Amino acid sequence: MSSGRKPHLQLTRTLRGQLFHLTSPIFFETLLLMLTGATDVFMLSRFQDDAVAASGVVNQLVFLVCLVYMVTALGTSVLCSQYLGARQKKNVLQVMGVSLVVNLIMGMLVSTGLYVLAPQLLHLMGIKAHLMEYALPYMALVGGSSFLLALAMTLGAILRSHNKAYYPMWSALIINILNIIGNYFLIFGHGGIPRLGITGAGLSTMLCRFVAVIFLYVILFSKVSVKPPLAYFKPFPWDKIKNLLIIGLPAAGENISYDLSQVVITYFAVLIGTAALTARTYTMHIVMFSYVFAIAIGHGASITIGHLIGRARNRAAFSLEKYAIRWALVVSVVISLLTAMLGKQIFGFLSTNPEVVQMGTLILWIDVVLEIGRAVNITSVNSLIASGDVLFPFWTGVGVMWGVATLFSYVLGVQLRWGLVGIWLAMALDELIRAAIFERRWRSRKWQNKSFTR
């Protein structure tokens, strides 16, 4: 009896090891990417406050562009994972080639639009006239080079699907170091280089993106995979583009819906008052560290489950999702509890306004409940998408986000005058309801017939 169970136990340990082999580098990569943005803000703040404000507006616009590139990157990750699991080498190479070409063409078109239409787009974003002199050169460099970001996202997705997540992590580390060095010389004009200010920050960002693309491209085609032969694209595999869009559009659409919902909720915070808006802004940045591990293990589970689905090992995929959720829950709740216990000290360091400190400290305790739902959502949605079940998370997400989080943020926060507490309760309710629905969907096993390798 024990000998019969031994292979199963060994298999379980192997899968768990594979999961954490992916999760660890994705976790550190995510942290490093967060650090890159924080470093730019800090170094520009030493130059001029107006430069920080201008870069913030431009980066909001570029973030929306990233959601467009995410369509192909998400589809690439799922398809490559499933085809690799099914050992369908030709399909893997076709997806790699198609995704790189599609995101390059899309990136070039979007980058051209951001460069040429920069004044009009910045005006639509509501940027003040006195900030235009800072925003325009930054937009030309950061927006005009966004096609490099599109390529880097796709190359990273391909490498992670091949269980090589540590290469994008190393890329993020290299970029952080180069970005700090580039900012130091180009923003402040050290080493005989002219003092370029925000233009220097944009130039540093563009050069770092270029280095990232070269690094990831060389690694992919020298250490991980062969280049897709041209014969594989005659006739052109239009079905691969179709599948990329079938996966990517709903998956990215859920993220877009969430971000738009948060924009509306931010407006409600504005209606409540400046202190509420300030406390919300600080809190949103603080709680990111509570769910960064859930993001990492969710991505790791997505890739591992995609491989298992490709090998038609649905039972193993079912069990791995539950294991990933347990870890996501434990880590997220522990970090959010520690953050809540240190809330007064954290907000006391960030703000001298006693109303902001009191409000933010209370919100961090409510956020502990919110993180329970968020940890489950991140992991279960990634798992459902990895299986090919992409429409259910999209429609459910849109319905519940707007019907619960957005609507009840207004009712509780504005109408009943519960303020930011009401908004956070509505957001927590939204996360918990979606968590229950997505977990029920996973346990129903309706995702088992959605694979793209059939």
ZADREN-566375 format. One line per field, with one value per residue (C-alpha): x, z, y; residue in one letter. Coordinates in steps of 0.05 Angstrom, whole numbers, plus 5000, padded with zeros to 4 digits. Layout:
<nodes>
xx = (X;...)
zz = (Z;...)
yy = (Y;...)
aa = (a;...)
</nodes>
This chain:
<nodes>
xx = (5000;5056;5094;5031;5026;5099;5098;5037;5072;5134;5093;5059;5126;5151;5091;5097;5171;5157;5104;5152;5209;5165;5134;5200;5229;5161;5154;5221;5209;5143;5177;5233;5184;5148;5216;5232;5171;5185;5258;5238;5189;5240;5297;5252;5227;5299;5296;5228;5157;5127;5169;5140;5069;5082;5113;5055;5004;5046;5057;4981;4972;5028;4997;4933;4974;5004;4934;4931;4998;4974;4922;4976;5022;4968;4946;5019;5030;4968;4978;5052;5040;4987;5025;5089;5051;5022;5092;5066;5131;5108;5048;5094;5140;5082;5052;5120;5130;5059;5057;5124;5103;5033;5059;5114;5065;5015;5071;5097;5028;5012;5082;5073;5005;5032;5090;5050;4987;5023;4995;4923;4927;4958;4905;4851;4886;4873;4946;4957;4989;5050;5066;5066;5139;5158;5106;5117;5191;5178;5119;5160;5212;5170;5108;5147;5188;5129;5137;5199;5154;5107;5165;5193;5125;5117;5188;5178;5113;5146;5204;5158;5116;5181;5192;5248;5219;5286;5309;5255;5273;5347;5325;5284;5344;5391;5340;5334;5409;5417;5357;5386;5453;5420;5376;5436;5476;5420;5372;5424;5479;5537;5601;5602;5533;5483;5429;5369;5317;5254;5281;5339;5290;5253;5318;5341;5275;5279;5351;5333;5274;5321;5371;5314;5290;5360;5375;5309;5314;5385;5368;5306;5338;5406;5389;5315;5287;5305;5279;5213;5228;5195;5165;5119;5085;5068;5009;5003;4973;4914;4884;4940;4921;4848;4866;4911;4852;4802;4845;4876;4816;4772;4832;4856;4784;4775;4837;4812;4743;4776;4820;4761;4720;4777;4778;4704;4715;4772;4723;4677;4736;4745;4671;4683;4741;4816;4834;4796;4831;4899;4887;4862;4923;4971;4933;4931;5007;5016;4971;5006;5057;5001;4981;5047;5058;4988;5004;5068;5038;4977;5023;5064;5000;4975;5037;5041;4966;4973;5027;4983;4922;4964;4983;4909;4925;4863;4863;4933;4913;4852;4893;4950;4901;4876;4948;4966;4906;4925;4994;4966;4917;4968;5020;4970;4934;4999;5027;4962;4955;5027;5013;4949;4984;5037;4986;4991;5067;5065;5014;5048;5111;5074;5028;5023;4948;4915;4851;4890;4928;4865;4827;4884;4898;4825;4824;4884;4844;4786;4836;4855;4786;4792;4859;4826;4781;4835;4884;4831;4811;4881;4897;4831;4824;4894;4879;4813;4847;4904;4853;4821;4759;4767;4697;4669;4720;4709;4633;4631;4686;4651;4583;4607;4659;4609;4547;4580;4647;4628;4554;4561;4622;4575;4517;4558;4614;4576;4501;4504;4566;4608;4666;4727;4706;4643;4684;4732;4675;4644;4710;4719;4649;4664;4728;4695;4635;4679;4724;4664;4639;4707;4722;4654;4669;4736;4706;4651;4706;4670;4737;4760;4735;4763;4834;4865;4906;4847)
zz = (5000;5018;4955;4914;4945;4937;4863;4876;4934;4892;4835;4882;4909;4837;4818;4880;4868;4797;4822;4870;4819;4778;4835;4867;4807;4787;4858;4856;4785;4806;4866;4821;4771;4828;4852;4782;4784;4856;4838;4780;4825;4881;4836;4797;4863;4878;4812;4812;4835;4768;4734;4781;4765;4690;4691;4732;4678;4622;4659;4670;4595;4582;4633;4593;4531;4568;4575;4498;4494;4550;4502;4462;4521;4561;4501;4487;4558;4559;4489;4497;4564;4537;4473;4512;4558;4498;4466;4403;4384;4318;4351;4404;4352;4311;4372;4390;4319;4311;4380;4370;4301;4324;4385;4345;4292;4346;4387;4328;4311;4384;4394;4331;4356;4425;4393;4340;4382;4447;4456;4442;4487;4545;4538;4543;4606;4636;4644;4665;4614;4657;4659;4583;4576;4621;4595;4520;4517;4568;4527;4463;4494;4539;4495;4430;4454;4482;4425;4462;4523;4478;4455;4526;4553;4498;4506;4582;4573;4526;4574;4634;4596;4584;4660;4653;4697;4727;4661;4663;4737;4720;4665;4716;4763;4708;4686;4758;4764;4695;4708;4773;4739;4678;4720;4762;4702;4655;4704;4746;4694;4727;4693;4643;4615;4609;4663;4624;4680;4660;4589;4620;4658;4593;4557;4613;4610;4534;4537;4592;4552;4492;4536;4564;4494;4471;4534;4532;4457;4461;4520;4488;4422;4448;4511;4510;4440;4366;4321;4287;4216;4161;4132;4194;4169;4099;4098;4154;4218;4225;4276;4324;4320;4331;4393;4420;4415;4443;4506;4509;4497;4555;4602;4588;4587;4659;4679;4640;4673;4742;4728;4701;4762;4807;4768;4784;4857;4861;4838;4896;4943;4913;4930;5002;5011;5004;5066;5040;4972;5005;5051;4993;4951;5006;5023;4951;4949;5018;5006;4941;4983;5013;4947;4907;4928;4906;4837;4834;4854;4810;4749;4770;4778;4710;4674;4712;4703;4629;4622;4659;4617;4554;4581;4597;4671;4696;4765;4779;4754;4799;4861;4845;4842;4912;4937;4905;4936;5006;5000;4969;5027;5082;5056;5037;5104;5145;5108;5112;5187;5199;5157;5196;5263;5240;5206;5254;5248;5172;5162;5215;5173;5109;5132;5186;5177;5237;5197;5142;5194;5232;5168;5136;5199;5202;5128;5134;5183;5134;5080;5116;5097;5027;5017;5032;4971;4928;4940;4918;4858;4831;4836;4812;4753;4729;4735;4696;4641;4638;4626;4569;4608;4592;4582;4650;4690;4644;4647;4722;4737;4698;4730;4802;4799;4774;4809;4877;4884;4844;4861;4935;4941;4921;4965;5027;5018;4989;5001;5071;5087;5113;5075;5057;5105;5063;4999;5028;5054;4984;4953;5004;4989;4915;4924;4970;4923;4862;4902;4919;4847;4816;4865;4853;4778;4788;4832;4781;4732;4673;4650;4632;4560;4543;4524;4459;4448;4430)
yy = (5000;5049;5032;5047;5116;5133;5152;5196;5232;5241;5269;5318;5342;5350;5393;5435;5444;5465;5515;5548;5545;5592;5632;5655;5691;5720;5747;5782;5806;5838;5871;5897;5926;5962;5988;6015;6061;6082;6098;6143;6181;6189;6212;6261;6289;6310;6349;6383;6369;6390;6336;6284;6306;6306;6237;6211;6232;6203;6137;6131;6134;6085;6037;6037;6021;5962;5932;5930;5894;5847;5817;5782;5768;5732;5691;5673;5648;5603;5575;5562;5528;5482;5465;5452;5405;5369;5367;5402;5435;5463;5497;5527;5557;5583;5618;5648;5676;5702;5735;5771;5797;5818;5855;5888;5914;5934;5966;6006;6033;6051;6082;6125;6148;6166;6205;6242;6255;6270;6342;6320;6259;6297;6350;6295;6270;6339;6359;6431;6479;6493;6418;6410;6430;6371;6321;6328;6307;6251;6227;6228;6181;6136;6133;6131;6072;6032;5981;5957;5945;5904;5860;5852;5831;5778;5752;5748;5709;5659;5648;5638;5588;5548;5547;5599;5653;5671;5703;5757;5766;5777;5825;5865;5868;5891;5944;5970;5978;6010;6056;6082;6095;6126;6171;6193;6216;6239;6273;6310;6319;6283;6261;6318;6300;6358;6363;6337;6331;6293;6285;6247;6202;6186;6172;6126;6088;6080;6054;6005;5977;5967;5929;5886;5866;5849;5809;5769;5757;5731;5686;5658;5639;5618;5580;5562;5552;5551;5607;5590;5566;5607;5543;5540;5604;5581;5581;5633;5603;5649;5601;5620;5694;5675;5635;5690;5738;5688;5683;5752;5797;5771;5764;5835;5859;5837;5878;5938;5933;5930;5991;6032;6012;6037;6103;6113;6094;6144;6197;6177;6187;6257;6272;6250;6298;6310;6270;6209;6215;6222;6163;6120;6138;6119;6055;6030;6034;6002;5942;5924;5887;5845;5814;5813;5740;5722;5752;5711;5645;5659;5667;5606;5564;5588;5563;5497;5484;5501;5447;5397;5413;5403;5334;5320;5314;5349;5317;5343;5412;5412;5395;5444;5502;5487;5482;5549;5583;5558;5590;5654;5660;5647;5696;5751;5748;5747;5807;5846;5832;5856;5918;5932;5925;5974;6019;6077;6079;6072;6128;6171;6167;6184;6240;6293;6299;6264;6252;6215;6175;6154;6137;6099;6058;6035;6019;5973;5929;5924;5908;5843;5816;5843;5808;5740;5749;5780;5722;5672;5714;5724;5650;5621;5669;5653;5579;5585;5625;5574;5519;5558;5578;5653;5681;5662;5703;5762;5766;5750;5801;5856;5842;5838;5893;5944;5916;5909;5947;6009;6013;6000;6046;6102;6078;6065;6116;6176;6166;6137;6179;6122;6153;6113;6058;6047;6045;5993;5951;5951;5931;5875;5849;5850;5809;5758;5748;5738;5691;5647;5646;5631;5576;5544;5547;5512;5458;5446;5424;5457;5482;5411;5414;5483;5463;5489;5426;5382)
aa = (m;s;s;g;r;k;p;h;l;q;l;t;r;t;l;r;g;q;l;f;h;l;t;s;p;i;f;f;e;t;l;l;l;m;l;t;g;a;t;d;v;f;m;l;s;r;f;q;d;d;a;v;a;a;s;g;v;v;n;q;l;v;f;l;v;c;l;v;y;m;v;t;a;l;g;t;s;v;l;c;s;q;y;l;g;a;r;q;k;k;n;v;l;q;v;m;g;v;s;l;v;v;n;l;i;m;g;m;l;v;s;t;g;l;y;v;l;a;p;q;l;l;h;l;m;g;i;k;a;h;l;m;e;y;a;l;p;y;m;a;l;v;g;g;s;s;f;l;l;a;l;a;m;t;l;g;a;i;l;r;s;h;n;k;a;y;y;p;m;w;s;a;l;i;i;n;i;l;n;i;i;g;n;y;f;l;i;f;g;h;g;g;i;p;r;l;g;i;t;g;a;g;l;s;t;m;l;c;r;f;v;a;v;i;f;l;y;v;i;l;f;s;k;v;s;v;k;p;p;l;a;y;f;k;p;f;p;w;d;k;i;k;n;l;l;i;i;g;l;p;a;a;g;e;n;i;s;y;d;l;s;q;v;v;i;t;y;f;a;v;l;i;g;t;a;a;l;t;a;r;t;y;t;m;h;i;v;m;f;s;y;v;f;a;i;a;i;g;h;g;a;s;i;t;i;g;h;l;i;g;r;a;r;n;r;a;a;f;s;l;e;k;y;a;i;r;w;a;l;v;v;s;v;v;i;s;l;l;t;a;m;l;g;k;q;i;f;g;f;l;s;t;n;p;e;v;v;q;m;g;t;l;i;l;w;i;d;v;v;l;e;i;g;r;a;v;n;i;t;s;v;n;s;l;i;a;s;g;d;v;l;f;p;f;w;t;g;v;g;v;m;w;g;v;a;t;l;f;s;y;v;l;g;v;q;l;r;w;g;l;v;g;i;w;l;a;m;a;l;d;e;l;i;r;a;a;i;f;e;r;r;w;r;s;r;k;w;q;n;k;s;f;t;r)
</nodes>
